[in-house]
Amino acid sequence: MTESPRRLRLDPVACDGVALCAHLAPRQITLDSWGFPIVHGELEHASDVRAARKAVNACPRQALFLETDPAGS
């Protein structure tokens, strides 16, 4: 059985600030004053995981990633 993703991560170098992710996963991603995403916290609920998957799949620069084992835990 595969483990469910627990954390959404951003590669800020790859990101172009399109901001589509913040519209698809507003609980996990907000935008800074320049329109670049700020990723918040771990994915605690199944609805958070679904929204994060949509954001990852829609990212035109492939700058978002899902992790199953967050670093440091």
PDB file of N, CA, C and O in Angstrom, chain B, residues numbered from 101:
ATOM      1  N   MET B 101       0.846  -1.181   0.000  1.00  0.00           N
ATOM      2  CA  MET B 101       0.000   0.000   0.000  1.00  0.00           C
ATOM      3  C   MET B 101       0.891   1.243   0.000  1.00  0.00           C
ATOM      4  O   MET B 101       1.857   1.313   0.760  1.00  0.00           O
ATOM      5  N   THR B 102       0.568   2.232  -0.855  1.00  0.00           N
ATOM      6  CA  THR B 102       1.370   3.446  -0.921  1.00  0.00           C
ATOM      7  C   THR B 102       0.899   4.445   0.116  1.00  0.00           C
ATOM      8  O   THR B 102      -0.285   4.528   0.441  1.00  0.00           O
ATOM      9  N   GLU B 103       1.853   5.198   0.623  1.00  0.00           N
ATOM     10  CA  GLU B 103       1.554   6.200   1.629  1.00  0.00           C
ATOM     11  C   GLU B 103       0.983   7.449   0.968  1.00  0.00           C
ATOM     12  O   GLU B 103       1.414   7.828  -0.121  1.00  0.00           O
ATOM     13  N   SER B 104       0.025   8.084   1.616  1.00  0.00           N
ATOM     14  CA  SER B 104      -0.585   9.309   1.095  1.00  0.00           C
ATOM     15  C   SER B 104       0.389  10.478   1.241  1.00  0.00           C
ATOM     16  O   SER B 104       1.119  10.546   2.229  1.00  0.00           O
ATOM     17  N   PRO B 105       0.413  11.391   0.280  1.00  0.00           N
ATOM     18  CA  PRO B 105       1.291  12.556   0.396  1.00  0.00           C
ATOM     19  C   PRO B 105       0.999  13.336   1.667  1.00  0.00           C
ATOM     20  O   PRO B 105      -0.154  13.457   2.081  1.00  0.00           O
ATOM     21  N   ARG B 106       2.047  13.861   2.280  1.00  0.00           N
ATOM     22  CA  ARG B 106       1.879  14.583   3.525  1.00  0.00           C
ATOM     23  C   ARG B 106       2.303  16.041   3.434  1.00  0.00           C
ATOM     24  O   ARG B 106       1.998  16.832   4.327  1.00  0.00           O
ATOM     25  N   ARG B 107       2.999  16.402   2.374  1.00  0.00           N
ATOM     26  CA  ARG B 107       3.508  17.769   2.285  1.00  0.00           C
ATOM     27  C   ARG B 107       3.601  18.224   0.828  1.00  0.00           C
ATOM     28  O   ARG B 107       3.969  17.458  -0.061  1.00  0.00           O
ATOM     29  N   LEU B 108       3.263  19.471   0.618  1.00  0.00           N
ATOM     30  CA  LEU B 108       3.381  20.106  -0.688  1.00  0.00           C
ATOM     31  C   LEU B 108       4.634  20.972  -0.659  1.00  0.00           C
ATOM     32  O   LEU B 108       4.833  21.754   0.271  1.00  0.00           O
ATOM     33  N   ARG B 109       5.480  20.830  -1.680  1.00  0.00           N
ATOM     34  CA  ARG B 109       6.743  21.577  -1.744  1.00  0.00           C
ATOM     35  C   ARG B 109       6.810  22.388  -3.037  1.00  0.00           C
ATOM     36  O   ARG B 109       6.197  22.032  -4.043  1.00  0.00           O
ATOM     37  N   LEU B 110       7.556  23.466  -2.988  1.00  0.00           N
ATOM     38  CA  LEU B 110       7.717  24.358  -4.126  1.00  0.00           C
ATOM     39  C   LEU B 110       9.189  24.497  -4.474  1.00  0.00           C
ATOM     40  O   LEU B 110      10.032  24.638  -3.589  1.00  0.00           O
ATOM     41  N   ASP B 111       9.495  24.457  -5.757  1.00  0.00           N
ATOM     42  CA  ASP B 111      10.834  24.792  -6.249  1.00  0.00           C
ATOM     43  C   ASP B 111      10.760  26.254  -6.690  1.00  0.00           C
ATOM     44  O   ASP B 111      10.271  26.538  -7.783  1.00  0.00           O
ATOM     45  N   PRO B 112      11.235  27.186  -5.861  1.00  0.00           N
ATOM     46  CA  PRO B 112      11.083  28.610  -6.187  1.00  0.00           C
ATOM     47  C   PRO B 112      11.880  29.041  -7.415  1.00  0.00           C
ATOM     48  O   PRO B 112      11.535  30.036  -8.052  1.00  0.00           O
ATOM     49  N   VAL B 113      12.922  28.322  -7.752  1.00  0.00           N
ATOM     50  CA  VAL B 113      13.717  28.660  -8.933  1.00  0.00           C
ATOM     51  C   VAL B 113      12.939  28.339 -10.204  1.00  0.00           C
ATOM     52  O   VAL B 113      13.013  29.081 -11.184  1.00  0.00           O
ATOM     53  N   ALA B 114      12.199  27.243 -10.191  1.00  0.00           N
ATOM     54  CA  ALA B 114      11.426  26.837 -11.373  1.00  0.00           C
ATOM     55  C   ALA B 114      10.142  27.649 -11.542  1.00  0.00           C
ATOM     56  O   ALA B 114       9.621  27.762 -12.651  1.00  0.00           O
ATOM     57  N   CYS B 115       9.634  28.208 -10.455  1.00  0.00           N
ATOM     58  CA  CYS B 115       8.351  28.909 -10.482  1.00  0.00           C
ATOM     59  C   CYS B 115       8.434  30.230 -11.237  1.00  0.00           C
ATOM     60  O   CYS B 115       9.372  31.006 -11.051  1.00  0.00           O
ATOM     61  N   ASP B 116       7.435  30.479 -12.098  1.00  0.00           N
ATOM     62  CA  ASP B 116       7.325  31.737 -12.833  1.00  0.00           C
ATOM     63  C   ASP B 116       6.233  32.652 -12.264  1.00  0.00           C
ATOM     64  O   ASP B 116       5.990  33.729 -12.809  1.00  0.00           O
ATOM     65  N   GLY B 117       5.581  32.239 -11.186  1.00  0.00           N
ATOM     66  CA  GLY B 117       4.559  33.076 -10.577  1.00  0.00           C
ATOM     67  C   GLY B 117       3.275  33.163 -11.369  1.00  0.00           C
ATOM     68  O   GLY B 117       2.627  34.210 -11.378  1.00  0.00           O
ATOM     69  N   VAL B 118       2.892  32.087 -12.033  1.00  0.00           N
ATOM     70  CA  VAL B 118       1.650  32.059 -12.801  1.00  0.00           C
ATOM     71  C   VAL B 118       0.444  32.165 -11.866  1.00  0.00           C
ATOM     72  O   VAL B 118      -0.572  32.755 -12.233  1.00  0.00           O
ATOM     73  N   ALA B 119       0.547  31.604 -10.670  1.00  0.00           N
ATOM     74  CA  ALA B 119      -0.455  31.696  -9.593  1.00  0.00           C
ATOM     75  C   ALA B 119      -1.663  30.787  -9.762  1.00  0.00           C
ATOM     76  O   ALA B 119      -2.610  30.886  -8.982  1.00  0.00           O
ATOM     77  N   LEU B 120      -1.661  29.921 -10.738  1.00  0.00           N
ATOM     78  CA  LEU B 120      -2.759  28.975 -10.897  1.00  0.00           C
ATOM     79  C   LEU B 120      -2.888  28.083  -9.666  1.00  0.00           C
ATOM     80  O   LEU B 120      -3.999  27.732  -9.268  1.00  0.00           O
ATOM     81  N   CYS B 121      -1.771  27.718  -9.069  1.00  0.00           N
ATOM     82  CA  CYS B 121      -1.764  26.839  -7.903  1.00  0.00           C
ATOM     83  C   CYS B 121      -2.565  27.422  -6.734  1.00  0.00           C
ATOM     84  O   CYS B 121      -3.274  26.689  -6.044  1.00  0.00           O
ATOM     85  N   ALA B 122      -2.456  28.717  -6.514  1.00  0.00           N
ATOM     86  CA  ALA B 122      -3.165  29.352  -5.399  1.00  0.00           C
ATOM     87  C   ALA B 122      -4.672  29.320  -5.589  1.00  0.00           C
ATOM     88  O   ALA B 122      -5.419  29.321  -4.611  1.00  0.00           O
ATOM     89  N   HIS B 123      -5.124  29.292  -6.824  1.00  0.00           N
ATOM     90  CA  HIS B 123      -6.554  29.197  -7.102  1.00  0.00           C
ATOM     91  C   HIS B 123      -7.054  27.763  -6.915  1.00  0.00           C
ATOM     92  O   HIS B 123      -8.201  27.551  -6.520  1.00  0.00           O
ATOM     93  N   LEU B 124      -6.196  26.784  -7.197  1.00  0.00           N
ATOM     94  CA  LEU B 124      -6.593  25.381  -7.084  1.00  0.00           C
ATOM     95  C   LEU B 124      -6.448  24.832  -5.666  1.00  0.00           C
ATOM     96  O   LEU B 124      -7.175  23.918  -5.278  1.00  0.00           O
ATOM     97  N   ALA B 125      -5.523  25.381  -4.899  1.00  0.00           N
ATOM     98  CA  ALA B 125      -5.288  24.903  -3.527  1.00  0.00           C
ATOM     99  C   ALA B 125      -5.152  26.105  -2.587  1.00  0.00           C
ATOM    100  O   ALA B 125      -4.075  26.334  -2.036  1.00  0.00           O
ATOM    101  N   PRO B 126      -6.221  26.870  -2.399  1.00  0.00           N
ATOM    102  CA  PRO B 126      -6.128  28.109  -1.615  1.00  0.00           C
ATOM    103  C   PRO B 126      -5.836  27.900  -0.127  1.00  0.00           C
ATOM    104  O   PRO B 126      -5.334  28.812   0.530  1.00  0.00           O
ATOM    105  N   ARG B 127      -6.138  26.731   0.409  1.00  0.00           N
ATOM    106  CA  ARG B 127      -5.815  26.472   1.825  1.00  0.00           C
ATOM    107  C   ARG B 127      -4.333  26.190   2.018  1.00  0.00           C
ATOM    108  O   ARG B 127      -3.799  26.417   3.104  1.00  0.00           O
ATOM    109  N   GLN B 128      -3.668  25.703   0.993  1.00  0.00           N
ATOM    110  CA  GLN B 128      -2.265  25.340   1.106  1.00  0.00           C
ATOM    111  C   GLN B 128      -1.324  26.384   0.511  1.00  0.00           C
ATOM    112  O   GLN B 128      -0.143  26.413   0.856  1.00  0.00           O
ATOM    113  N   ILE B 129      -1.829  27.241  -0.378  1.00  0.00           N
ATOM    114  CA  ILE B 129      -0.962  28.173  -1.099  1.00  0.00           C
ATOM    115  C   ILE B 129      -1.577  29.562  -1.109  1.00  0.00           C
ATOM    116  O   ILE B 129      -2.730  29.746  -1.498  1.00  0.00           O
ATOM    117  N   THR B 130      -0.787  30.537  -0.675  1.00  0.00           N
ATOM    118  CA  THR B 130      -1.152  31.939  -0.814  1.00  0.00           C
ATOM    119  C   THR B 130      -0.094  32.598  -1.699  1.00  0.00           C
ATOM    120  O   THR B 130       0.912  31.979  -2.045  1.00  0.00           O
ATOM    121  N   LEU B 131      -0.328  33.840  -2.057  1.00  0.00           N
ATOM    122  CA  LEU B 131       0.605  34.547  -2.925  1.00  0.00           C
ATOM    123  C   LEU B 131       1.259  35.700  -2.181  1.00  0.00           C
ATOM    124  O   LEU B 131       0.625  36.371  -1.367  1.00  0.00           O
ATOM    125  N   ASP B 132       2.544  35.922  -2.474  1.00  0.00           N
ATOM    126  CA  ASP B 132       3.218  37.072  -1.887  1.00  0.00           C
ATOM    127  C   ASP B 132       2.858  38.330  -2.688  1.00  0.00           C
ATOM    128  O   ASP B 132       2.060  38.260  -3.623  1.00  0.00           O
ATOM    129  N   SER B 133       3.430  39.452  -2.335  1.00  0.00           N
ATOM    130  CA  SER B 133       3.068  40.710  -2.983  1.00  0.00           C
ATOM    131  C   SER B 133       3.469  40.779  -4.462  1.00  0.00           C
ATOM    132  O   SER B 133       2.987  41.651  -5.185  1.00  0.00           O
ATOM    133  N   TRP B 134       4.335  39.884  -4.918  1.00  0.00           N
ATOM    134  CA  TRP B 134       4.738  39.826  -6.326  1.00  0.00           C
ATOM    135  C   TRP B 134       3.978  38.756  -7.101  1.00  0.00           C
ATOM    136  O   TRP B 134       4.194  38.585  -8.301  1.00  0.00           O
ATOM    137  N   GLY B 135       3.089  38.035  -6.419  1.00  0.00           N
ATOM    138  CA  GLY B 135       2.291  37.004  -7.070  1.00  0.00           C
ATOM    139  C   GLY B 135       2.922  35.631  -7.084  1.00  0.00           C
ATOM    140  O   GLY B 135       2.446  34.741  -7.789  1.00  0.00           O
ATOM    141  N   PHE B 136       3.995  35.435  -6.313  1.00  0.00           N
ATOM    142  CA  PHE B 136       4.631  34.120  -6.232  1.00  0.00           C
ATOM    143  C   PHE B 136       4.053  33.338  -5.062  1.00  0.00           C
ATOM    144  O   PHE B 136       3.694  33.932  -4.045  1.00  0.00           O
ATOM    145  N   PRO B 137       3.956  32.010  -5.186  1.00  0.00           N
ATOM    146  CA  PRO B 137       3.309  31.206  -4.163  1.00  0.00           C
ATOM    147  C   PRO B 137       4.127  31.046  -2.887  1.00  0.00           C
ATOM    148  O   PRO B 137       5.357  30.983  -2.898  1.00  0.00           O
ATOM    149  N   ILE B 138       3.384  30.984  -1.792  1.00  0.00           N
ATOM    150  CA  ILE B 138       3.925  30.631  -0.485  1.00  0.00           C
ATOM    151  C   ILE B 138       3.157  29.388  -0.046  1.00  0.00           C
ATOM    152  O   ILE B 138       1.937  29.429   0.113  1.00  0.00           O
ATOM    153  N   VAL B 139       3.874  28.286   0.147  1.00  0.00           N
ATOM    154  CA  VAL B 139       3.246  27.009   0.497  1.00  0.00           C
ATOM    155  C   VAL B 139       3.175  26.900   2.016  1.00  0.00           C
ATOM    156  O   VAL B 139       4.164  27.149   2.707  1.00  0.00           O
ATOM    157  N   HIS B 140       2.000  26.527   2.539  1.00  0.00           N
ATOM    158  CA  HIS B 140       1.758  26.464   3.973  1.00  0.00           C
ATOM    159  C   HIS B 140       1.513  25.037   4.458  1.00  0.00           C
ATOM    160  O   HIS B 140       0.647  24.335   3.935  1.00  0.00           O
ATOM    161  N   GLY B 141       2.264  24.624   5.438  1.00  0.00           N
ATOM    162  CA  GLY B 141       1.983  23.442   6.222  1.00  0.00           C
ATOM    163  C   GLY B 141       1.862  22.114   5.519  1.00  0.00           C
ATOM    164  O   GLY B 141       2.099  21.973   4.319  1.00  0.00           O
ATOM    165  N   GLU B 142       1.489  21.167   6.313  1.00  0.00           N
ATOM    166  CA  GLU B 142       1.329  19.804   5.833  1.00  0.00           C
ATOM    167  C   GLU B 142      -0.098  19.559   5.372  1.00  0.00           C
ATOM    168  O   GLU B 142      -1.019  20.304   5.708  1.00  0.00           O
ATOM    169  N   LEU B 143      -0.255  18.504   4.599  1.00  0.00           N
ATOM    170  CA  LEU B 143      -1.568  18.111   4.085  1.00  0.00           C
ATOM    171  C   LEU B 143      -2.228  17.193   5.105  1.00  0.00           C
ATOM    172  O   LEU B 143      -1.883  16.016   5.203  1.00  0.00           O
ATOM    173  N   GLU B 144      -3.168  17.728   5.855  1.00  0.00           N
ATOM    174  CA  GLU B 144      -3.769  16.992   6.962  1.00  0.00           C
ATOM    175  C   GLU B 144      -5.034  16.235   6.584  1.00  0.00           C
ATOM    176  O   GLU B 144      -5.349  15.216   7.198  1.00  0.00           O
ATOM    177  N   HIS B 145      -5.758  16.715   5.590  1.00  0.00           N
ATOM    178  CA  HIS B 145      -7.037  16.124   5.225  1.00  0.00           C
ATOM    179  C   HIS B 145      -7.009  15.622   3.788  1.00  0.00           C
ATOM    180  O   HIS B 145      -6.207  16.083   2.975  1.00  0.00           O
ATOM    181  N   ALA B 146      -7.875  14.688   3.487  1.00  0.00           N
ATOM    182  CA  ALA B 146      -7.954  14.147   2.123  1.00  0.00           C
ATOM    183  C   ALA B 146      -8.290  15.253   1.126  1.00  0.00           C
ATOM    184  O   ALA B 146      -7.807  15.224  -0.006  1.00  0.00           O
ATOM    185  N   SER B 147      -9.103  16.220   1.524  1.00  0.00           N
ATOM    186  CA  SER B 147      -9.441  17.319   0.617  1.00  0.00           C
ATOM    187  C   SER B 147      -8.212  18.180   0.321  1.00  0.00           C
ATOM    188  O   SER B 147      -8.080  18.708  -0.783  1.00  0.00           O
ATOM    189  N   ASP B 148      -7.313  18.326   1.299  1.00  0.00           N
ATOM    190  CA  ASP B 148      -6.068  19.061   1.076  1.00  0.00           C
ATOM    191  C   ASP B 148      -5.185  18.338   0.059  1.00  0.00           C
ATOM    192  O   ASP B 148      -4.576  18.970  -0.803  1.00  0.00           O
ATOM    193  N   VAL B 149      -5.120  17.023   0.165  1.00  0.00           N
ATOM    194  CA  VAL B 149      -4.316  16.215  -0.758  1.00  0.00           C
ATOM    195  C   VAL B 149      -4.878  16.327  -2.173  1.00  0.00           C
ATOM    196  O   VAL B 149      -4.122  16.482  -3.132  1.00  0.00           O
ATOM    197  N   ARG B 150      -6.197  16.249  -2.305  1.00  0.00           N
ATOM    198  CA  ARG B 150      -6.817  16.372  -3.631  1.00  0.00           C
ATOM    199  C   ARG B 150      -6.513  17.726  -4.265  1.00  0.00           C
ATOM    200  O   ARG B 150      -6.154  17.798  -5.441  1.00  0.00           O
ATOM    201  N   ALA B 151      -6.655  18.794  -3.491  1.00  0.00           N
ATOM    202  CA  ALA B 151      -6.385  20.136  -4.004  1.00  0.00           C
ATOM    203  C   ALA B 151      -4.906  20.283  -4.374  1.00  0.00           C
ATOM    204  O   ALA B 151      -4.574  20.885  -5.395  1.00  0.00           O
ATOM    205  N   ALA B 152      -4.036  19.740  -3.552  1.00  0.00           N
ATOM    206  CA  ALA B 152      -2.596  19.813  -3.834  1.00  0.00           C
ATOM    207  C   ALA B 152      -2.254  19.052  -5.111  1.00  0.00           C
ATOM    208  O   ALA B 152      -1.444  19.522  -5.910  1.00  0.00           O
ATOM    209  N   ARG B 153      -2.858  17.887  -5.313  1.00  0.00           N
ATOM    210  CA  ARG B 153      -2.617  17.121  -6.551  1.00  0.00           C
ATOM    211  C   ARG B 153      -3.043  17.920  -7.785  1.00  0.00           C
ATOM    212  O   ARG B 153      -2.347  17.923  -8.800  1.00  0.00           O
ATOM    213  N   LYS B 154      -4.184  18.591  -7.690  1.00  0.00           N
ATOM    214  CA  LYS B 154      -4.655  19.410  -8.810  1.00  0.00           C
ATOM    215  C   LYS B 154      -3.662  20.524  -9.114  1.00  0.00           C
ATOM    216  O   LYS B 154      -3.362  20.798 -10.276  1.00  0.00           O
ATOM    217  N   ALA B 155      -3.156  21.163  -8.069  1.00  0.00           N
ATOM    218  CA  ALA B 155      -2.190  22.244  -8.254  1.00  0.00           C
ATOM    219  C   ALA B 155      -0.894  21.722  -8.868  1.00  0.00           C
ATOM    220  O   ALA B 155      -0.337  22.352  -9.767  1.00  0.00           O
ATOM    221  N   VAL B 156      -0.413  20.583  -8.393  1.00  0.00           N
ATOM    222  CA  VAL B 156       0.811  19.977  -8.936  1.00  0.00           C
ATOM    223  C   VAL B 156       0.623  19.644 -10.409  1.00  0.00           C
ATOM    224  O   VAL B 156       1.486  19.951 -11.232  1.00  0.00           O
ATOM    225  N   ASN B 157      -0.490  19.024 -10.740  1.00  0.00           N
ATOM    226  CA  ASN B 157      -0.744  18.626 -12.125  1.00  0.00           C
ATOM    227  C   ASN B 157      -0.939  19.816 -13.065  1.00  0.00           C
ATOM    228  O   ASN B 157      -0.644  19.714 -14.255  1.00  0.00           O
ATOM    229  N   ALA B 158      -1.428  20.936 -12.549  1.00  0.00           N
ATOM    230  CA  ALA B 158      -1.711  22.096 -13.385  1.00  0.00           C
ATOM    231  C   ALA B 158      -0.521  23.056 -13.527  1.00  0.00           C
ATOM    232  O   ALA B 158      -0.550  23.945 -14.377  1.00  0.00           O
ATOM    233  N   CYS B 159       0.507  22.890 -12.716  1.00  0.00           N
ATOM    234  CA  CYS B 159       1.636  23.819 -12.730  1.00  0.00           C
ATOM    235  C   CYS B 159       2.358  23.765 -14.079  1.00  0.00           C
ATOM    236  O   CYS B 159       2.902  22.724 -14.445  1.00  0.00           O
ATOM    237  N   PRO B 160       2.368  24.883 -14.823  1.00  0.00           N
ATOM    238  CA  PRO B 160       2.996  24.866 -16.141  1.00  0.00           C
ATOM    239  C   PRO B 160       4.517  24.733 -16.088  1.00  0.00           C
ATOM    240  O   PRO B 160       5.125  24.323 -17.077  1.00  0.00           O
ATOM    241  N   ARG B 161       5.138  25.062 -14.977  1.00  0.00           N
ATOM    242  CA  ARG B 161       6.592  24.966 -14.838  1.00  0.00           C
ATOM    243  C   ARG B 161       7.026  23.738 -14.039  1.00  0.00           C
ATOM    244  O   ARG B 161       8.220  23.535 -13.822  1.00  0.00           O
ATOM    245  N   GLN B 162       6.078  22.925 -13.602  1.00  0.00           N
ATOM    246  CA  GLN B 162       6.354  21.734 -12.788  1.00  0.00           C
ATOM    247  C   GLN B 162       7.200  22.100 -11.566  1.00  0.00           C
ATOM    248  O   GLN B 162       8.180  21.431 -11.242  1.00  0.00           O
ATOM    249  N   ALA B 163       6.792  23.178 -10.903  1.00  0.00           N
ATOM    250  CA  ALA B 163       7.523  23.687  -9.750  1.00  0.00           C
ATOM    251  C   ALA B 163       6.976  23.187  -8.417  1.00  0.00           C
ATOM    252  O   ALA B 163       7.556  23.475  -7.370  1.00  0.00           O
ATOM    253  N   LEU B 164       5.881  22.450  -8.436  1.00  0.00           N
ATOM    254  CA  LEU B 164       5.281  21.900  -7.218  1.00  0.00           C
ATOM    255  C   LEU B 164       5.493  20.396  -7.148  1.00  0.00           C
ATOM    256  O   LEU B 164       5.485  19.695  -8.160  1.00  0.00           O
ATOM    257  N   PHE B 165       5.684  19.920  -5.914  1.00  0.00           N
ATOM    258  CA  PHE B 165       5.918  18.498  -5.681  1.00  0.00           C
ATOM    259  C   PHE B 165       5.160  18.038  -4.450  1.00  0.00           C
ATOM    260  O   PHE B 165       4.946  18.815  -3.520  1.00  0.00           O
ATOM    261  N   LEU B 166       4.754  16.773  -4.441  1.00  0.00           N
ATOM    262  CA  LEU B 166       4.161  16.159  -3.268  1.00  0.00           C
ATOM    263  C   LEU B 166       5.186  15.225  -2.644  1.00  0.00           C
ATOM    264  O   LEU B 166       5.852  14.464  -3.346  1.00  0.00           O
ATOM    265  N   GLU B 167       5.310  15.285  -1.332  1.00  0.00           N
ATOM    266  CA  GLU B 167       6.223  14.404  -0.594  1.00  0.00           C
ATOM    267  C   GLU B 167       5.413  13.513   0.338  1.00  0.00           C
ATOM    268  O   GLU B 167       4.429  13.947   0.938  1.00  0.00           O
ATOM    269  N   THR B 168       5.841  12.267   0.449  1.00  0.00           N
ATOM    270  CA  THR B 168       5.174  11.365   1.387  1.00  0.00           C
ATOM    271  C   THR B 168       5.847  11.347   2.742  1.00  0.00           C
ATOM    272  O   THR B 168       5.206  11.030   3.744  1.00  0.00           O
ATOM    273  N   ASP B 169       7.137  11.683   2.792  1.00  0.00           N
ATOM    274  CA  ASP B 169       7.865  11.698   4.058  1.00  0.00           C
ATOM    275  C   ASP B 169       8.596  13.022   4.197  1.00  0.00           C
ATOM    276  O   ASP B 169       9.707  13.175   3.690  1.00  0.00           O
ATOM    277  N   PRO B 170       7.972  13.996   4.893  1.00  0.00           N
ATOM    278  CA  PRO B 170       8.607  15.306   5.001  1.00  0.00           C
ATOM    279  C   PRO B 170       9.991  15.216   5.650  1.00  0.00           C
ATOM    280  O   PRO B 170      10.209  14.414   6.558  1.00  0.00           O
ATOM    281  N   ALA B 171      10.900  16.027   5.186  1.00  0.00           N
ATOM    282  CA  ALA B 171      12.259  16.062   5.750  1.00  0.00           C
ATOM    283  C   ALA B 171      12.201  16.453   7.215  1.00  0.00           C
ATOM    284  O   ALA B 171      11.428  17.322   7.617  1.00  0.00           O
ATOM    285  N   GLY B 172      13.028  15.797   7.994  1.00  0.00           N
ATOM    286  CA  GLY B 172      13.123  16.118   9.406  1.00  0.00           C
ATOM    287  C   GLY B 172      12.142  15.397  10.290  1.00  0.00           C
ATOM    288  O   GLY B 172      12.083  15.681  11.486  1.00  0.00           O
ATOM    289  N   SER B 173      11.358  14.461   9.747  1.00  0.00           N
ATOM    290  CA  SER B 173      10.433  13.732  10.621  1.00  0.00           C
ATOM    291  C   SER B 173      10.789  12.286  10.714  1.00  0.00           C
ATOM    292  O   SER B 173      10.113  11.528  11.409  1.00  0.00           O
TER     293      SER B 173
END
